[in-house]
Protein backbone atom coordinates (compact mmCIF):
# COMPACT_ATOMS: atom_id res chain seq x y z
CA UNK A 1 0.00 0.00 0.00
CA UNK A 2 2.86 2.33 0.93
CA UNK A 3 4.69 1.49 -2.30
CA UNK A 4 1.58 2.17 -4.35
CA UNK A 5 1.08 5.63 -2.72
CA UNK A 6 4.76 6.46 -3.27
CA UNK A 7 4.59 5.56 -6.97
CA UNK A 8 1.41 7.59 -7.35
CA UNK A 9 3.08 10.61 -5.76
CA UNK A 10 6.08 10.22 -8.08
CA UNK A 11 3.82 10.09 -11.11
CA UNK A 12 1.92 13.18 -9.93
CA UNK A 13 5.24 14.98 -9.34
CA UNK A 14 6.42 14.04 -12.83
CA UNK A 15 3.12 15.22 -14.33
CA UNK A 16 3.34 18.53 -12.41
CA UNK A 17 6.96 18.99 -13.50
CA UNK A 18 6.04 18.18 -17.10
CA UNK A 19 3.14 20.63 -16.91
CA UNK A 20 5.41 23.31 -15.48
CA UNK A 21 7.93 22.71 -18.26
CA UNK A 22 5.19 22.96 -20.86
CA UNK A 23 3.91 26.20 -19.30
CA UNK A 24 7.43 27.58 -19.21
CA UNK A 25 7.95 26.59 -22.86
CA UNK A 26 4.66 28.22 -23.84
CA UNK A 27 5.61 31.39 -21.98
CA UNK A 28 9.03 31.42 -23.65
CA UNK A 29 7.44 30.84 -27.05
CA UNK A 30 4.91 33.59 -26.39
CA UNK A 31 7.70 35.92 -25.21
CA UNK A 32 9.75 35.11 -28.31
CA UNK A 33 6.72 35.76 -30.50
CA UNK A 34 6.09 39.09 -28.78
CA UNK A 35 9.76 40.03 -29.08
CA UNK A 36 9.65 39.22 -32.80
CA UNK A 37 6.51 41.32 -33.22
CA UNK A 38 8.02 44.21 -31.28
CA UNK A 39 11.18 44.06 -33.38
CA UNK A 40 9.09 44.06 -36.52
CA UNK A 41 6.99 46.99 -35.26
CA UNK A 42 10.08 48.97 -34.31
CA UNK A 43 11.69 48.26 -37.68
CA UNK A 44 8.64 49.23 -39.71
CA UNK A 45 7.18 51.83 -37.33
CA UNK A 46 8.00 54.87 -39.43
CA UNK A 47 6.79 53.20 -42.63
CA UNK A 48 3.59 51.89 -41.08
CA UNK A 49 2.88 55.30 -39.62
CA UNK A 50 3.39 56.84 -43.05
CA UNK A 51 1.05 54.26 -44.54
CA UNK A 52 -1.62 55.19 -41.98
CA UNK A 53 -1.24 58.84 -42.95
CA UNK A 54 -1.36 57.95 -46.63
CA UNK A 55 -4.62 55.95 -46.32
CA UNK A 56 -6.59 59.15 -46.76
CA UNK A 57 -4.60 60.19 -49.83
CA UNK A 58 -4.43 57.24 -52.21
CA UNK A 59 -7.30 54.78 -52.84
CA UNK A 60 -7.27 51.27 -51.26
CA UNK A 61 -6.49 49.53 -54.58
CA UNK A 62 -3.09 51.29 -54.65
CA UNK A 63 -2.40 50.84 -50.93
CA UNK A 64 -2.27 47.08 -51.44
CA UNK A 65 0.47 47.39 -54.07
CA UNK A 66 2.31 50.35 -52.56
CA UNK A 67 5.85 50.00 -51.30
CA UNK A 68 7.61 51.96 -48.58
CA UNK A 69 9.65 54.10 -50.98
CA UNK A 70 6.49 55.37 -52.71
CA UNK A 71 4.72 55.91 -49.39
CA UNK A 72 7.69 57.93 -48.15
CA UNK A 73 7.50 60.23 -51.19
CA UNK A 74 3.75 60.71 -50.91
CA UNK A 75 4.14 61.40 -47.20
CA UNK A 76 6.75 64.10 -47.96
CA UNK A 77 4.30 65.65 -50.44
CA UNK A 78 1.52 65.54 -47.84
CA UNK A 79 3.67 67.14 -45.14
CA UNK A 80 4.95 69.88 -47.45
CA UNK A 81 1.43 70.62 -48.69
CA UNK A 82 0.08 71.11 -45.18
CA UNK A 83 3.14 73.14 -44.17
CA UNK A 84 2.45 75.37 -47.19
CA UNK A 85 -1.18 75.82 -46.08
CA UNK A 86 0.04 76.72 -42.59
CA UNK A 87 2.39 79.36 -44.03
CA UNK A 88 -0.36 80.66 -46.34
CA UNK A 89 -2.78 81.19 -43.45
CA UNK A 90 -0.11 82.58 -41.14
CA UNK A 91 0.74 85.24 -43.74
CA UNK A 92 -2.88 86.10 -44.58
CA UNK A 93 -4.26 86.08 -41.03
CA UNK A 94 -1.33 87.30 -38.94
CA UNK A 95 1.49 88.90 -40.90
CA UNK A 96 -0.24 91.16 -43.44
CA UNK A 97 -3.06 92.45 -41.16
CA UNK A 98 -0.49 93.31 -38.43
CA UNK A 99 1.89 95.18 -40.72
CA UNK A 100 0.98 98.49 -39.03
CA UNK A 101 2.74 97.35 -35.84
CA UNK A 102 5.75 95.88 -37.63
CA UNK A 103 7.87 99.00 -38.01
CA UNK A 104 8.10 101.82 -35.48
CA UNK A 105 8.04 105.53 -36.21
CA UNK A 106 6.32 107.24 -39.09
CA UNK A 107 7.09 109.02 -42.30
CA UNK A 108 7.52 107.94 -45.90
CA UNK A 109 10.51 105.68 -45.19
CA UNK A 110 8.62 103.52 -42.69
CA UNK A 111 5.58 103.40 -44.97
CA UNK A 112 7.76 102.24 -47.85
CA UNK A 113 9.17 99.45 -45.66
CA UNK A 114 5.65 98.30 -44.82
CA UNK A 115 4.64 98.30 -48.49
CA UNK A 116 7.72 96.27 -49.44
CA UNK A 117 7.04 93.81 -46.62
CA UNK A 118 3.42 93.30 -47.69
CA UNK A 119 4.50 92.81 -51.32
CA UNK A 120 6.95 90.12 -50.18
CA UNK A 121 4.19 88.44 -48.11
CA UNK A 122 1.89 88.45 -51.16
CA UNK A 123 4.65 86.81 -53.22
CA UNK A 124 5.25 84.12 -50.56
CA UNK A 125 1.52 83.41 -50.13
CA UNK A 126 1.11 83.17 -53.91
CA UNK A 127 4.05 80.74 -54.09
CA UNK A 128 2.43 78.62 -51.36
CA UNK A 129 -0.90 78.59 -53.23
CA UNK A 130 0.85 77.61 -56.47
CA UNK A 131 2.72 74.79 -54.70
CA UNK A 132 -0.46 73.44 -53.05
CA UNK A 133 -2.25 73.45 -56.41
CA UNK A 134 0.60 71.52 -58.08
CA UNK A 135 0.75 69.01 -55.19
CA UNK A 136 -2.98 68.34 -55.32
CA UNK A 137 -2.90 67.86 -59.08
CA UNK A 138 -0.08 65.33 -58.64
CA UNK A 139 -2.20 63.49 -56.03
CA UNK A 140 -5.21 63.55 -58.38
CA UNK A 141 -3.19 61.85 -61.14
CA UNK A 142 -1.46 59.36 -58.81
CA UNK A 143 -4.78 58.37 -57.20
CA UNK A 144 -6.31 57.56 -60.60
CA UNK A 145 -3.31 55.65 -61.99
CA UNK A 146 -3.01 51.93 -62.61
CA UNK A 147 -0.60 50.07 -60.33
CA UNK A 148 2.19 50.06 -62.95
CA UNK A 149 1.70 53.77 -63.66
CA UNK A 150 1.75 54.50 -59.93
CA UNK A 151 5.04 52.66 -59.41
CA UNK A 152 6.63 54.40 -62.42
CA UNK A 153 5.39 57.84 -61.35
CA UNK A 154 6.63 57.53 -57.76
CA UNK A 155 10.00 55.92 -58.43
CA UNK A 156 11.34 57.46 -61.67
CA UNK A 157 11.33 61.30 -61.36
CA UNK A 158 14.09 62.64 -59.08
CA UNK A 159 12.16 65.86 -58.34
CA UNK A 160 10.22 64.04 -55.58
CA UNK A 161 13.15 64.93 -53.30
CA UNK A 162 12.27 68.62 -53.67
CA UNK A 163 9.20 68.18 -51.44
CA UNK A 164 11.53 67.79 -48.46
CA UNK A 165 13.34 70.96 -49.56
CA UNK A 166 10.06 72.91 -49.81
CA UNK A 167 8.97 71.61 -46.40
CA UNK A 168 12.24 72.68 -44.80
CA UNK A 169 12.32 76.13 -46.46
CA UNK A 170 8.73 76.91 -45.49
CA UNK A 171 9.41 75.78 -41.91
CA UNK A 172 12.36 78.18 -41.77
CA UNK A 173 10.28 81.07 -43.16
CA UNK A 174 7.47 80.43 -40.64
CA UNK A 175 9.96 80.43 -37.73
CA UNK A 176 11.56 83.67 -38.94
CA UNK A 177 8.15 85.28 -39.34
CA UNK A 178 7.25 84.26 -35.78
CA UNK A 179 10.45 85.89 -34.54
CA UNK A 180 9.80 88.96 -36.73
CA UNK A 181 13.19 88.26 -38.25
CA UNK A 182 12.30 88.23 -41.95
CA UNK A 183 14.14 91.14 -43.54
CA UNK A 184 12.99 92.93 -46.68
CA UNK A 185 15.89 91.41 -48.64
CA UNK A 186 15.21 87.85 -47.48
CA UNK A 187 16.32 85.36 -50.14
CA UNK A 188 13.44 83.14 -51.29
CA UNK A 189 15.22 81.88 -54.41
CA UNK A 190 15.78 78.37 -52.94
CA UNK A 191 12.07 77.98 -52.18
CA UNK A 192 11.05 79.36 -55.58
CA UNK A 193 13.56 77.06 -57.33
CA UNK A 194 12.21 74.00 -55.51
CA UNK A 195 8.63 74.96 -56.38
CA UNK A 196 9.56 75.38 -60.05
CA UNK A 197 10.87 71.82 -60.05
CA UNK A 198 7.65 70.61 -58.40
CA UNK A 199 5.68 72.32 -61.20
CA UNK A 200 7.84 70.47 -63.74
CA UNK A 201 7.20 67.22 -61.83
CA UNK A 202 3.46 67.92 -62.08
CA UNK A 203 3.74 68.07 -65.88
CA UNK A 204 5.70 64.78 -65.95
CA UNK A 205 3.20 63.03 -63.65
CA UNK A 206 0.28 64.24 -65.77
CA UNK A 207 2.03 62.88 -68.89
CA UNK A 208 2.58 59.47 -67.23
CA UNK A 209 -1.10 59.45 -66.26
CA UNK A 210 -2.42 60.31 -69.74
CA UNK A 211 0.03 58.07 -71.64
CA UNK A 212 -0.85 54.43 -72.23
CA UNK A 213 -0.20 52.40 -69.12
CA UNK A 214 2.09 49.32 -69.24
CA UNK A 215 -1.05 47.20 -68.82
CA UNK A 216 -2.65 48.84 -71.91
CA UNK A 217 0.55 48.50 -73.97
CA UNK A 218 0.67 44.77 -73.13
CA UNK A 219 -2.82 44.33 -74.61
CA UNK A 220 -1.94 45.96 -77.96
CA UNK A 221 -1.81 43.70 -81.00
CA UNK A 222 1.57 43.47 -82.81
CA UNK A 223 0.17 44.30 -86.28
CA UNK A 224 -1.80 47.37 -85.19
CA UNK A 225 -1.81 50.42 -87.52
CA UNK A 226 0.92 52.91 -86.52
CA UNK A 227 -1.30 55.97 -86.93
CA UNK A 228 -3.93 54.41 -84.71
CA UNK A 229 -1.21 53.33 -82.28
CA UNK A 230 -0.14 56.93 -81.60
CA UNK A 231 -3.65 58.37 -81.39
CA UNK A 232 -5.20 58.90 -77.97
CA UNK A 233 -7.61 56.11 -77.13
CA UNK A 234 -11.05 56.91 -75.62
CA UNK A 235 -9.65 55.91 -72.19
CA UNK A 236 -6.69 58.28 -72.63
CA UNK A 237 -9.02 61.09 -73.69
CA UNK A 238 -10.99 60.57 -70.48
CA UNK A 239 -7.77 60.78 -68.45
CA UNK A 240 -6.76 63.93 -70.34
CA UNK A 241 -10.14 65.44 -69.46
CA UNK A 242 -9.49 64.72 -65.77
CA UNK A 243 -6.18 66.61 -65.99
CA UNK A 244 -7.54 69.57 -67.96
CA UNK A 245 -10.89 70.01 -66.18
CA UNK A 246 -10.61 69.20 -62.49
CA UNK A 247 -13.49 71.24 -61.08
CA UNK A 248 -12.49 71.14 -57.40
CA UNK A 249 -8.84 72.13 -58.04
CA UNK A 250 -9.69 74.79 -60.64
CA UNK A 251 -12.04 76.45 -58.16
CA UNK A 252 -9.82 75.87 -55.11
CA UNK A 253 -6.83 77.53 -56.76
CA UNK A 254 -8.83 80.63 -57.74
CA UNK A 255 -10.35 80.85 -54.25
CA UNK A 256 -6.90 80.77 -52.62
CA UNK A 257 -5.61 83.46 -54.99
CA UNK A 258 -8.67 85.54 -54.09
CA UNK A 259 -7.90 85.04 -50.38
CA UNK A 260 -4.52 86.74 -50.93
CA UNK A 261 -6.13 89.50 -53.02
CA UNK A 262 -8.79 90.27 -50.40
CA UNK A 263 -6.24 90.56 -47.58
CA UNK A 264 -4.04 92.75 -49.80
CA UNK A 265 -7.06 95.02 -50.39
CA UNK A 266 -7.71 95.09 -46.67
CA UNK A 267 -4.13 96.21 -45.94
CA UNK A 268 -3.62 98.71 -48.78
CA UNK A 269 -7.13 100.16 -49.06
CA UNK A 270 -8.33 99.75 -45.47
CA UNK A 271 -5.61 102.01 -44.05
CA UNK A 272 -3.64 99.27 -42.27
CA UNK A 273 -0.37 100.43 -43.84
CA UNK A 274 -0.65 103.62 -41.81
CA UNK A 275 -0.11 106.17 -44.57
CA UNK A 276 -0.17 109.69 -43.15
CA UNK A 277 -3.51 111.36 -43.88
CA UNK A 278 -5.24 108.02 -44.71
CA UNK A 279 -7.56 107.07 -41.83
CA UNK A 280 -8.29 103.41 -41.18
CA UNK A 281 -11.52 102.31 -42.85
CA UNK A 282 -12.89 100.01 -40.14
CA UNK A 283 -15.98 98.98 -42.12
CA UNK A 284 -13.91 98.00 -45.17
CA UNK A 285 -11.42 96.07 -42.99
CA UNK A 286 -14.23 94.10 -41.31
CA UNK A 287 -15.90 93.37 -44.64
CA UNK A 288 -12.61 92.09 -46.11
CA UNK A 289 -12.10 89.85 -43.06
CA UNK A 290 -15.60 88.43 -43.51
CA UNK A 291 -15.06 87.75 -47.23
CA UNK A 292 -11.69 86.09 -46.50
CA UNK A 293 -13.36 83.81 -43.92
CA UNK A 294 -16.06 82.79 -46.40
CA UNK A 295 -13.46 82.08 -49.09
CA UNK A 296 -11.46 79.94 -46.68
CA UNK A 297 -14.65 78.03 -45.82
CA UNK A 298 -14.99 77.14 -49.53
CA UNK A 299 -11.39 75.80 -49.49
CA UNK A 300 -12.12 73.63 -46.44
CA UNK A 301 -15.35 72.31 -48.00
CA UNK A 302 -13.52 71.37 -51.23
CA UNK A 303 -10.84 69.54 -49.22
CA UNK A 304 -13.51 67.00 -48.22
CA UNK A 305 -13.76 65.79 -51.83
CA UNK A 306 -11.74 62.57 -52.29
CA UNK A 307 -8.28 62.97 -53.80
CA UNK A 308 -9.14 60.84 -56.86
CA UNK A 309 -12.41 62.73 -57.50
CA UNK A 310 -12.60 65.82 -59.78
CA UNK A 311 -15.51 67.21 -57.75
CA UNK A 312 -17.85 67.39 -60.76
CA UNK A 313 -20.59 65.79 -58.69
CA UNK A 314 -20.55 68.72 -56.24
CA UNK A 315 -19.74 71.69 -58.49
CA UNK A 316 -21.86 73.25 -61.19
CA UNK A 317 -19.07 75.35 -62.72
CA UNK A 318 -20.44 75.04 -66.26
CA UNK A 319 -23.36 77.30 -65.25
CA UNK A 320 -21.95 79.23 -62.28
CA UNK A 321 -18.43 79.75 -63.75
CA UNK A 322 -17.35 80.77 -60.23
CA UNK A 323 -13.69 80.06 -60.97
CA UNK A 324 -13.69 82.32 -64.04
CA UNK A 325 -15.57 85.07 -62.20
CA UNK A 326 -13.01 85.03 -59.38
CA UNK A 327 -10.13 85.02 -61.87
CA UNK A 328 -11.52 88.13 -63.58
CA UNK A 329 -11.84 89.94 -60.26
CA UNK A 330 -8.35 88.86 -59.20
CA UNK A 331 -6.91 90.38 -62.40
CA UNK A 332 -8.55 93.68 -61.43
CA UNK A 333 -7.56 93.59 -57.74
CA UNK A 334 -3.88 92.75 -58.33
CA UNK A 335 -3.26 96.31 -59.54
CA UNK A 336 -3.54 97.31 -55.86
CA UNK A 337 -0.07 95.91 -55.07
CA UNK A 338 1.43 96.34 -58.54
CA UNK A 339 4.57 98.50 -58.62
CA UNK A 340 3.47 100.14 -61.89
CA UNK A 341 -0.13 100.87 -60.86
CA UNK A 342 -1.40 104.43 -61.11
CA UNK A 343 -2.53 105.59 -57.61
CA UNK A 344 -5.20 107.85 -59.14
CA UNK A 345 -6.75 104.86 -60.97
CA UNK A 346 -6.77 102.83 -57.75
CA UNK A 347 -8.35 105.70 -55.84
CA UNK A 348 -11.08 106.11 -58.48
CA UNK A 349 -12.36 102.52 -58.24
CA UNK A 350 -15.21 101.45 -55.96
CA UNK A 351 -13.50 98.59 -54.12
CA UNK A 352 -16.47 98.04 -51.82
CA UNK A 353 -18.48 96.91 -54.84
CA UNK A 354 -15.67 94.48 -55.77
CA UNK A 355 -15.89 92.88 -52.31
CA UNK A 356 -19.68 92.74 -52.65
CA UNK A 357 -19.30 91.00 -56.04
CA UNK A 358 -16.97 88.37 -54.50
CA UNK A 359 -19.55 87.85 -51.73
CA UNK A 360 -22.27 87.29 -54.35
CA UNK A 361 -20.13 84.67 -56.11
CA UNK A 362 -19.67 82.79 -52.82
CA UNK A 363 -23.37 83.02 -51.93
CA UNK A 364 -24.34 81.79 -55.41
CA UNK A 365 -21.99 78.81 -54.97
CA UNK A 366 -23.42 77.88 -51.54
CA UNK A 367 -26.98 78.17 -52.86
CA UNK A 368 -26.32 75.81 -55.76
CA UNK A 369 -27.92 72.38 -55.39
CA UNK A 370 -24.70 70.51 -56.19
CA UNK A 371 -22.60 72.35 -53.60
CA UNK A 372 -25.40 71.89 -51.05
CA UNK A 373 -24.96 68.16 -51.64
CA UNK A 374 -21.29 68.45 -50.62
CA UNK A 375 -22.15 70.51 -47.52
CA UNK A 376 -24.79 67.94 -46.46
CA UNK A 377 -22.34 65.11 -47.05
CA UNK A 378 -19.79 66.82 -44.79
CA UNK A 379 -22.40 67.49 -42.07
CA UNK A 380 -23.62 63.87 -42.16
CA UNK A 381 -20.11 62.44 -41.83
CA UNK A 382 -18.62 64.91 -39.39
MIMARVEX-405916 format. One record per residue (C-alpha): x, y, z; residue number from 1. Coordinates in steps of 0.05 Angstrom, whole numbers. Layout:
% MIMARVEX-405916
[site [X; Y; Z]; NUM] ...
END
This chain:
% MIMARVEX-405916
[site [0; 0; 0]; 1] [site [57; 47; 19]; 2] [site [94; 30; -46]; 3] [site [32; 43; -87]; 4] [site [22; 113; -54]; 5] [site [95; 129; -65]; 6] [site [92; 111; -139]; 7] [site [28; 152; -147]; 8] [site [62; 212; -115]; 9] [site [122; 204; -162]; 10] [site [76; 202; -222]; 11] [site [38; 264; -199]; 12] [site [105; 300; -187]; 13] [site [128; 281; -257]; 14] [site [62; 304; -287]; 15] [site [67; 371; -248]; 16] [site [139; 380; -270]; 17] [site [121; 364; -342]; 18] [site [63; 413; -338]; 19] [site [108; 466; -310]; 20] [site [159; 454; -365]; 21] [site [104; 459; -417]; 22] [site [78; 524; -386]; 23] [site [149; 552; -384]; 24] [site [159; 532; -457]; 25] [site [93; 564; -477]; 26] [site [112; 628; -440]; 27] [site [181; 628; -473]; 28] [site [149; 617; -541]; 29] [site [98; 672; -528]; 30] [site [154; 718; -504]; 31] [site [195; 702; -566]; 32] [site [134; 715; -610]; 33] [site [122; 782; -576]; 34] [site [195; 801; -582]; 35] [site [193; 784; -656]; 36] [site [130; 826; -664]; 37] [site [160; 884; -626]; 38] [site [224; 881; -668]; 39] [site [182; 881; -730]; 40] [site [140; 940; -705]; 41] [site [202; 979; -686]; 42] [site [234; 965; -754]; 43] [site [173; 985; -794]; 44] [site [144; 1037; -747]; 45] [site [160; 1097; -789]; 46] [site [136; 1064; -853]; 47] [site [72; 1038; -822]; 48] [site [58; 1106; -792]; 49] [site [68; 1137; -861]; 50] [site [21; 1085; -891]; 51] [site [-32; 1104; -840]; 52] [site [-25; 1177; -859]; 53] [site [-27; 1159; -933]; 54] [site [-92; 1119; -926]; 55] [site [-132; 1183; -935]; 56] [site [-92; 1204; -997]; 57] [site [-89; 1145; -1044]; 58] [site [-146; 1096; -1057]; 59] [site [-145; 1025; -1025]; 60] [site [-130; 991; -1092]; 61] [site [-62; 1026; -1093]; 62] [site [-48; 1017; -1019]; 63] [site [-45; 942; -1029]; 64] [site [9; 948; -1081]; 65] [site [46; 1007; -1051]; 66] [site [117; 1000; -1026]; 67] [site [152; 1039; -972]; 68] [site [193; 1082; -1020]; 69] [site [130; 1107; -1054]; 70] [site [94; 1118; -988]; 71] [site [154; 1159; -963]; 72] [site [150; 1205; -1024]; 73] [site [75; 1214; -1018]; 74] [site [83; 1228; -944]; 75] [site [135; 1282; -959]; 76] [site [86; 1313; -1009]; 77] [site [30; 1311; -957]; 78] [site [73; 1343; -903]; 79] [site [99; 1398; -949]; 80] [site [29; 1412; -974]; 81] [site [2; 1422; -904]; 82] [site [63; 1463; -883]; 83] [site [49; 1507; -944]; 84] [site [-24; 1516; -922]; 85] [site [1; 1534; -852]; 86] [site [48; 1587; -881]; 87] [site [-7; 1613; -927]; 88] [site [-56; 1624; -869]; 89] [site [-2; 1652; -823]; 90] [site [15; 1705; -875]; 91] [site [-58; 1722; -892]; 92] [site [-85; 1722; -821]; 93] [site [-27; 1746; -779]; 94] [site [30; 1778; -818]; 95] [site [-5; 1823; -869]; 96] [site [-61; 1849; -823]; 97] [site [-10; 1866; -769]; 98] [site [38; 1904; -814]; 99] [site [20; 1970; -781]; 100] [site [55; 1947; -717]; 101] [site [115; 1918; -753]; 102] [site [157; 1980; -760]; 103] [site [162; 2036; -710]; 104] [site [161; 2111; -724]; 105] [site [126; 2145; -782]; 106] [site [142; 2180; -846]; 107] [site [150; 2159; -918]; 108] [site [210; 2114; -904]; 109] [site [172; 2070; -854]; 110] [site [112; 2068; -899]; 111] [site [155; 2045; -957]; 112] [site [183; 1989; -913]; 113] [site [113; 1966; -896]; 114] [site [93; 1966; -970]; 115] [site [154; 1925; -989]; 116] [site [141; 1876; -932]; 117] [site [68; 1866; -954]; 118] [site [90; 1856; -1026]; 119] [site [139; 1802; -1004]; 120] [site [84; 1769; -962]; 121] [site [38; 1769; -1023]; 122] [site [93; 1736; -1064]; 123] [site [105; 1682; -1011]; 124] [site [30; 1668; -1003]; 125] [site [22; 1663; -1078]; 126] [site [81; 1615; -1082]; 127] [site [49; 1572; -1027]; 128] [site [-18; 1572; -1065]; 129] [site [17; 1552; -1129]; 130] [site [54; 1496; -1094]; 131] [site [-9; 1469; -1061]; 132] [site [-45; 1469; -1128]; 133] [site [12; 1430; -1162]; 134] [site [15; 1380; -1104]; 135] [site [-60; 1367; -1106]; 136] [site [-58; 1357; -1182]; 137] [site [-2; 1307; -1173]; 138] [site [-44; 1270; -1121]; 139] [site [-104; 1271; -1168]; 140] [site [-64; 1237; -1223]; 141] [site [-29; 1187; -1176]; 142] [site [-96; 1167; -1144]; 143] [site [-126; 1151; -1212]; 144] [site [-66; 1113; -1240]; 145] [site [-60; 1039; -1252]; 146] [site [-12; 1001; -1207]; 147] [site [44; 1001; -1259]; 148] [site [34; 1075; -1273]; 149] [site [35; 1090; -1199]; 150] [site [101; 1053; -1188]; 151] [site [133; 1088; -1248]; 152] [site [108; 1157; -1227]; 153] [site [133; 1151; -1155]; 154] [site [200; 1118; -1169]; 155] [site [227; 1149; -1233]; 156] [site [227; 1226; -1227]; 157] [site [282; 1253; -1182]; 158] [site [243; 1317; -1167]; 159] [site [204; 1281; -1112]; 160] [site [263; 1299; -1066]; 161] [site [245; 1372; -1073]; 162] [site [184; 1364; -1029]; 163] [site [231; 1356; -969]; 164] [site [267; 1419; -991]; 165] [site [201; 1458; -996]; 166] [site [179; 1432; -928]; 167] [site [245; 1454; -896]; 168] [site [246; 1523; -929]; 169] [site [175; 1538; -910]; 170] [site [188; 1516; -838]; 171] [site [247; 1564; -835]; 172] [site [206; 1621; -863]; 173] [site [149; 1609; -813]; 174] [site [199; 1609; -755]; 175] [site [231; 1673; -779]; 176] [site [163; 1706; -787]; 177] [site [145; 1685; -716]; 178] [site [209; 1718; -691]; 179] [site [196; 1779; -735]; 180] [site [264; 1765; -765]; 181] [site [246; 1765; -839]; 182] [site [283; 1823; -871]; 183] [site [260; 1859; -934]; 184] [site [318; 1828; -973]; 185] [site [304; 1757; -950]; 186] [site [326; 1707; -1003]; 187] [site [269; 1663; -1026]; 188] [site [304; 1638; -1088]; 189] [site [316; 1567; -1059]; 190] [site [241; 1560; -1044]; 191] [site [221; 1587; -1112]; 192] [site [271; 1541; -1147]; 193] [site [244; 1480; -1110]; 194] [site [173; 1499; -1128]; 195] [site [191; 1508; -1201]; 196] [site [217; 1436; -1201]; 197] [site [153; 1412; -1168]; 198] [site [114; 1446; -1224]; 199] [site [157; 1409; -1275]; 200] [site [144; 1344; -1237]; 201] [site [69; 1358; -1242]; 202] [site [75; 1361; -1318]; 203] [site [114; 1296; -1319]; 204] [site [64; 1261; -1273]; 205] [site [6; 1285; -1315]; 206] [site [41; 1258; -1378]; 207] [site [52; 1189; -1345]; 208] [site [-22; 1189; -1325]; 209] [site [-48; 1206; -1395]; 210] [site [1; 1161; -1433]; 211] [site [-17; 1089; -1445]; 212] [site [-4; 1048; -1382]; 213] [site [42; 986; -1385]; 214] [site [-21; 944; -1376]; 215] [site [-53; 977; -1438]; 216] [site [11; 970; -1479]; 217] [site [13; 895; -1463]; 218] [site [-56; 887; -1492]; 219] [site [-39; 919; -1559]; 220] [site [-36; 874; -1620]; 221] [site [31; 869; -1656]; 222] [site [3; 886; -1726]; 223] [site [-36; 947; -1704]; 224] [site [-36; 1008; -1750]; 225] [site [18; 1058; -1730]; 226] [site [-26; 1119; -1739]; 227] [site [-79; 1088; -1694]; 228] [site [-24; 1067; -1646]; 229] [site [-3; 1139; -1632]; 230] [site [-73; 1167; -1628]; 231] [site [-104; 1178; -1559]; 232] [site [-152; 1122; -1543]; 233] [site [-221; 1138; -1512]; 234] [site [-193; 1118; -1444]; 235] [site [-134; 1166; -1453]; 236] [site [-180; 1222; -1474]; 237] [site [-220; 1211; -1410]; 238] [site [-155; 1216; -1369]; 239] [site [-135; 1279; -1407]; 240] [site [-203; 1309; -1389]; 241] [site [-190; 1294; -1315]; 242] [site [-124; 1332; -1320]; 243] [site [-151; 1391; -1359]; 244] [site [-218; 1400; -1324]; 245] [site [-212; 1384; -1250]; 246] [site [-270; 1425; -1222]; 247] [site [-250; 1423; -1148]; 248] [site [-177; 1443; -1161]; 249] [site [-194; 1496; -1213]; 250] [site [-241; 1529; -1163]; 251] [site [-196; 1517; -1102]; 252] [site [-137; 1551; -1135]; 253] [site [-177; 1613; -1155]; 254] [site [-207; 1617; -1085]; 255] [site [-138; 1615; -1052]; 256] [site [-112; 1669; -1100]; 257] [site [-173; 1711; -1082]; 258] [site [-158; 1701; -1008]; 259] [site [-90; 1735; -1019]; 260] [site [-123; 1790; -1060]; 261] [site [-176; 1805; -1008]; 262] [site [-125; 1811; -952]; 263] [site [-81; 1855; -996]; 264] [site [-141; 1900; -1008]; 265] [site [-154; 1902; -933]; 266] [site [-83; 1924; -919]; 267] [site [-72; 1974; -976]; 268] [site [-143; 2003; -981]; 269] [site [-167; 1995; -909]; 270] [site [-112; 2040; -881]; 271] [site [-73; 1985; -845]; 272] [site [-7; 2009; -877]; 273] [site [-13; 2072; -836]; 274] [site [-2; 2123; -891]; 275] [site [-3; 2194; -863]; 276] [site [-70; 2227; -878]; 277] [site [-105; 2160; -894]; 278] [site [-151; 2141; -837]; 279] [site [-166; 2068; -824]; 280] [site [-230; 2046; -857]; 281] [site [-258; 2000; -803]; 282] [site [-320; 1980; -842]; 283] [site [-278; 1960; -903]; 284] [site [-228; 1921; -860]; 285] [site [-285; 1882; -826]; 286] [site [-318; 1867; -893]; 287] [site [-252; 1842; -922]; 288] [site [-242; 1797; -861]; 289] [site [-312; 1769; -870]; 290] [site [-301; 1755; -945]; 291] [site [-234; 1722; -930]; 292] [site [-267; 1676; -878]; 293] [site [-321; 1656; -928]; 294] [site [-269; 1642; -982]; 295] [site [-229; 1599; -934]; 296] [site [-293; 1561; -916]; 297] [site [-300; 1543; -991]; 298] [site [-228; 1516; -990]; 299] [site [-242; 1473; -929]; 300] [site [-307; 1446; -960]; 301] [site [-270; 1427; -1025]; 302] [site [-217; 1391; -984]; 303] [site [-270; 1340; -964]; 304] [site [-275; 1316; -1037]; 305] [site [-235; 1251; -1046]; 306] [site [-166; 1259; -1076]; 307] [site [-183; 1217; -1137]; 308] [site [-248; 1255; -1150]; 309] [site [-252; 1316; -1196]; 310] [site [-310; 1344; -1155]; 311] [site [-357; 1348; -1215]; 312] [site [-412; 1316; -1174]; 313] [site [-411; 1374; -1125]; 314] [site [-395; 1434; -1170]; 315] [site [-437; 1465; -1224]; 316] [site [-381; 1507; -1254]; 317] [site [-409; 1501; -1325]; 318] [site [-467; 1546; -1305]; 319] [site [-439; 1585; -1246]; 320] [site [-369; 1595; -1275]; 321] [site [-347; 1615; -1205]; 322] [site [-274; 1601; -1219]; 323] [site [-274; 1646; -1281]; 324] [site [-311; 1701; -1244]; 325] [site [-260; 1701; -1188]; 326] [site [-203; 1700; -1237]; 327] [site [-230; 1763; -1272]; 328] [site [-237; 1799; -1205]; 329] [site [-167; 1777; -1184]; 330] [site [-138; 1808; -1248]; 331] [site [-171; 1874; -1229]; 332] [site [-151; 1872; -1155]; 333] [site [-78; 1855; -1167]; 334] [site [-65; 1926; -1191]; 335] [site [-71; 1946; -1117]; 336] [site [-1; 1918; -1101]; 337] [site [29; 1927; -1171]; 338] [site [91; 1970; -1172]; 339] [site [69; 2003; -1238]; 340] [site [-3; 2017; -1217]; 341] [site [-28; 2089; -1222]; 342] [site [-51; 2112; -1152]; 343] [site [-104; 2157; -1183]; 344] [site [-135; 2097; -1219]; 345] [site [-135; 2057; -1155]; 346] [site [-167; 2114; -1117]; 347] [site [-222; 2122; -1170]; 348] [site [-247; 2050; -1165]; 349] [site [-304; 2029; -1119]; 350] [site [-270; 1972; -1082]; 351] [site [-329; 1961; -1036]; 352] [site [-370; 1938; -1097]; 353] [site [-313; 1890; -1115]; 354] [site [-318; 1858; -1046]; 355] [site [-394; 1855; -1053]; 356] [site [-386; 1820; -1121]; 357] [site [-339; 1767; -1090]; 358] [site [-391; 1757; -1035]; 359] [site [-445; 1746; -1087]; 360] [site [-403; 1693; -1122]; 361] [site [-393; 1656; -1056]; 362] [site [-467; 1660; -1039]; 363] [site [-487; 1636; -1108]; 364] [site [-440; 1576; -1099]; 365] [site [-468; 1558; -1031]; 366] [site [-540; 1563; -1057]; 367] [site [-526; 1516; -1115]; 368] [site [-558; 1448; -1108]; 369] [site [-494; 1410; -1124]; 370] [site [-452; 1447; -1072]; 371] [site [-508; 1438; -1021]; 372] [site [-499; 1363; -1033]; 373] [site [-426; 1369; -1012]; 374] [site [-443; 1410; -950]; 375] [site [-496; 1359; -929]; 376] [site [-447; 1302; -941]; 377] [site [-396; 1336; -896]; 378] [site [-448; 1350; -841]; 379] [site [-472; 1277; -843]; 380] [site [-402; 1249; -837]; 381] [site [-372; 1298; -788]; 382] 
END
